[in-house]
Amino acid sequence: MCLARAYLKDGDEEKFLLDDVVCVNSTGNKVILTTILKEEREVVGSITSVDFGNSAVIVGV
């Protein structure tokens, strides 16, 4: 199973959002992140990058 950490990127700054992310969905201008414990966080923005090597999802505003 691949778990990721999610970060919010605003300019040059990256802020930690959520740990143990198992699902990422994008609809319109929102990204919905779901953790292994079914916690959901909805963020306004778009997926900037996914780094499988470092298990990181970057959401840009």
Buried (B, 14 or more C-beta within 10 A) or exposed (E): EEEBBBBBBEEEEBEEBBEBBBEBEEEEEEBEBBBEEEEEBEBEBEBBEEEEEEEBBBBBE
